[in-house]
């Protein structure tokens, strides 16, 4: 995620978007009204149906905390572990004509 905002700020903005839908669901509104509210959210905020459904599910499961973006655990994305590089070097020295795709294949 390239968004530099704080997770709480992101969650607040997401809650503003889903609040009318959640309220309608809590009031047991008819399905047509809920579908209409979802469609309005897609169009007004330029988000996908899948994203909206993910936010709603997160909110239903974990409340406000479910709207915060998931934290990434990787220390440095795209960094190849040293032991893999060493093994690739050994494989290449073993057979110099080996291509990179051949080395990568398990």
SULCOR-V642571 format. One record per residue. RES is the residue in one letter. PSI is psi in radians with two decimals (NA if undefined). NEAR is the number of other C-alpha atoms within 12 Angstrom. Layout:
res->[RES;RES]
psi->[PSI;PSI]
near->[NEAR;NEAR]
This chain:
res->[X;X;X;X;X;X;X;X;X;X;X;X;X;X;X;X;X;X;X;X;X;X;X;X;X;X;X;X;X;X;X;X;X;X;X;X;X;X;X;X;X;X;X;X;X;X;X;X;X;X;X;X;X;X;X;X;X;X;X;X;X;X;X;X;X;X;X;X;X;X;X;X;X;X;X;X;X;X;X;X;X;X;X;X;X;X;X;X;X;X;X;X;X;X;X;X;X;X;X;X;X;X;X;X;X;X]
psi->[2.30;0.03;2.16;0.05;2.81;2.57;-0.63;-0.71;-0.71;-0.76;-0.69;-0.79;-0.71;-0.68;-0.67;-0.63;-0.74;-0.19;-0.83;-0.61;-0.78;-0.75;-0.76;-0.66;-0.69;-0.54;0.02;0.75;2.78;2.74;-0.63;-0.69;-0.72;-0.75;-0.72;-0.75;-0.71;-0.78;-0.70;-0.69;-0.74;-0.86;-0.78;-0.69;-0.07;0.66;2.79;2.82;-0.75;-0.73;-0.81;-0.75;-0.66;-0.72;-0.77;-0.76;-0.75;-0.71;-0.72;-0.61;-0.76;0.19;-2.56;-0.65;-0.52;-0.20;-0.19;2.51;2.54;2.43;2.45;2.44;-0.37;2.47;-0.73;1.81;2.40;-0.01;2.22;2.27;2.55;-0.69;-0.55;-0.66;-0.77;-0.74;-0.68;-0.70;-0.76;-0.74;-0.68;-0.69;-0.59;-0.83;1.67;-0.40;-0.06;2.33;2.88;-0.78;-0.60;-0.61;-0.67;-0.65;2.44;NA]
near->[12;7;10;10;14;16;20;18;18;23;27;23;20;33;28;22;31;37;27;24;35;29;19;20;21;13;13;13;17;14;14;14;19;23;21;18;27;32;24;21;29;21;15;14;19;15;20;17;19;15;21;31;24;22;37;33;20;24;27;22;13;15;20;26;23;24;33;25;27;17;13;10;7;9;10;9;10;7;11;15;13;10;11;14;16;14;16;25;19;15;21;19;14;13;14;14;12;17;16;16;12;14;22;16;10;7]
